Amino acid sequence: MTENGKGLRLVEVAAGIIWRGERFLAAQRPTDKPLEGYWEFPGGKLEEGESPSEALVRELAEELGIGVRQCRFWQSLEYSYAERGFRVRLHFFHVSLFSGEPCPTEGQNLRWVTPAEALELGFLPADAHVLEQLRA
């Protein structure tokens, strides 16, 4: 995490849009984490010296018990949670092939959804633009 000019911490995050046919995997944030209860794309914070793709592979193994076999970078975007004192830079990857079956190792709820169904779930505000793009 670094400081930006506005005094808000910057958190770098890798996020996977994990596809199975026409559906992708949505994860609900556990109750012991910030922004609990919101739905999100699985992934997590980059560690020191880690690239976004390395973080994605590590996080999906830790959170879901899956191995990334094929993914491609899609886009990065930033979102400010000013009321919480930080902003996030999200690096999104389309994951089209993985090994194993996703299981909620952190007790989170998981659901395979279409982009249209995801709009009804209550995703994190930072993910709203991405959901609209996926639906289009």
N, C-alpha and C positions, 0 to 999 in steps of 0.2 A: 504494500500500500504506500502511496506517495501523497504528498500534499499538492493540490493544484492552486492556482492563483486566487480562487474564491475561498480558500480555507477549508474546503471539503475534502475529506480523504477520498482517494481514488482506489477502488477495488477492481482488480482485473479478474474476469470470470470467463471460463470456457463452458459453452452450453451445447449439448447434442440434441439435434432433432432426429430421433431414432425412429426410422420408418419400418413398418411391417405392412406391406401393401399400401393401401390408401390411408392408413392410420399411423399416427405417431404416438410415442409414449409420453404421457404427462405424469408428473410427480407432484404430490402435495407436500409442502414444507412441514416438517414435524413441529410439534408444539414447543420443543425446547430450543428452536432456532429463531433468529430475527425474521420478521414478516411471516410468522407462523400461519398456517392455514391456506395461504395462497398456493395456487398451482404454478408450476414452472416447467421449463425444459431441464432435464437432468444435467448435472455438471457441477462445477465448483470453482473455487478460487485458485489462481495460479500461485505456485510456490516460487520462492526466490530462484531466479535463473532458469525457470521453466517456460517453455514456449506454450502457446495456447493449445496446440495439438497434443503435446505431451501431457498437459494438465487434463485434457479431455479423456485421454486413454486411462490415466491414473484414477480420475474421479469416477468414471463409469465402472471401473473394476471395483473400487471401494464402495460406492453407493449401491450398485446394482448387481455386482458379481458377473459382469459381462466383459468380453474382450472385443475391442473395436477391430474389425477385419477390413472395413472399407469406409472411408469418410472423405468429405471434401469441404474445405473452408467455403462459407457462403458470404458472410458479412460481419462487420463489427458495428456496434452502435453504443452510444453513451446515454445514460439516464441519471438524472439527479434526484436523490431522495434527501433533499435539503432539510426537511423536518427531522431527519434521522442523522444528519451530519455527514453524509457520504454521497458519492456518486459512483456508478458502476459502469465499467466498459465491458460489454458482453461480446465475446467472439463466438459466433454461431457456426456450427458444422452440421451438414447433412450426413447422418450415419446410415448407410444403405446395407451394410452387412456386418453382423456381429456374431460372436460365439457365446453359447450359454443362453440361459433363459433369465430375463431380468427378475430379480427378487429384491424386495425392499429391506436391505441390510440395516437401514437406519430407522426402521419402523414407519416409513412414509407410505401413504396410499399411492398406488400406481393405477393408471388407466390408459388403455389404447383408445384414442379418439381421432375423429376426422377434424380438419381445421375448423369446420363449422360448429361441431360439437364443443370444441375447445373454447369458443367464445362464450359459452354458457357456464364455464367452470369457475371463473374468478381467478384468472392468471395474474401474475405480478404486473404492475403498471409498466415496468420496463419491457415486458414481452408483448404489449398490446399491438405495437406497429408490426412486429414479426407475425403475429397471428393474422392480421389483416392481409399481409403479403402472401401468406400461405393459402389463405382462403381465395384470393384473387385468381 
